[in-house]
C-alpha cells in the first residue's frame, strides 16, 4: 500500500495524464459537481483509460476533445462493490479524498499499472 501511494508513483501518473487533463478538466469538474449535487456520491472518481474498460460510465471518449485518454465517471461505492477498494480501506480513502471542488480524483489505468491521483482543477 505504501508503494502505491509513493510520490514517485504519483508523479508518474500525473505525468501520464496532466497534458490531457487540461482538455477535459471543465467537463470533469461539472460532472463531479452533478454527481455530488444529485446525491450519487460525495466521492466521485474518474477513471482515465486508453483501452476499453467496463468500470463506471463513459463520460468523455478518446479524441472527443482532442484528448488521448477516455474518462469514465464512477464513485467509491462501485470501487468497493468491484473489490478494487477493500471495505477496510474505505475510511482511509475518505480521509485522504481531497476537496472535489478543487481536485479531480483520477484512477489512471495504463497496461498493468493503475493508481489514484488527485489533480487540481485549473483556476478559472
N, C-alpha and C positions, 0 to 999 in steps of 0.2 A: 504494500500500500504506500509506503514512503517513497519508493522509486517512482511510482505512477504520479506522484504529486511533486516531484522534484522540479526546481526552477529550470533545469536543462530541458526536461521534457516539455514544460510549459512554453519555453522559448521556441522549441522545435514546432510545437503545434501552432503557436502564434505566427511563426514564420510561414507555415504552410497556407494559412487562410487569411492573413491580415490584408493583403492587397485585394483579394476577392471580397472580403467582408465589407470594405468601404462601398462597394457597388450595391450591396443588399441591406446595409445597416438600417436605413429608414423603414424598409418593409418589415424587417425582423423586430424593430422597436415597436412598430404599430401592432404586429401580431402578438408580441409579448403583452402589450397593454390590453388587447382584446381578450386574450386567454385569461388574464387576471380579472379584468372587469366582468367578464361573463361567468366567473366562478369555476372555471375548469381546473385551475391550479394556481397556486401562489408561486410555483417554481417551474416556469416554462423552460424547456430545454430544446435547443435547435440542433438537429443532427446534420452535420456537414459531411457529405459523401461525394465520391466521384463515380461510384458504381451504383447500380440499383440495389435497394435495400428496403425491406419491409419493416420499418421502425418509424412510428409517427406517420403524419400525413404530409404529402408533398406540398410545400409552400412555394418554393421557387426552383424551377427546373434549371439544369445546366444550360448555359448560353441564353437564358431568358432575359437577363440584364447584362449580357456580355460577361457573365461570371463563369468560372471554371468548375465550381462546386455546385451541387444540388443541396438545398436546405429543406429539411423536414421538421415540422413542428411536433413536439412531444412534450411530456411532462413527467415529473417524478414518479407518479403512480404507474405509468406504463413501464418505466425502467425497473421498478420493484416487481411488477407482475411478470416481466420477462427475465427476472433474476439477474439483471445487469447491475443492479444495486441491491445488496442484501438488506433484509429488514433490519438487521443490527446496525447498518450504516446509514439509515435514513436520517436519524437525528444529527449525525455528524455532517451529512450532506446539507441539511437545512441550516446548520450553524455556519457553514462555510459558503453558503449561497450568497452572492453579492446582490446589492440593490438592483432589481431588474429594470428600474428606470434609468440607471446609469451604465449597467453592464449587461452584455448578452452572454448567456450560458450556452456554450457550444460543446457538443460531443462530436469530436472530429474522428473520422474513421478513414484510414488510408492503408490498404492492404491488411496486414495482420496487426497493425498498430491502431489503437484507439485510446482516447482520453478526453477528459473535461478540461476546458479552458474558459476563463471569463475574460471577455474582451470589451473594453469600454466603447460605448456608442460615441460616434463623433459629436463634438459640440455643434449646436445649431448656429 
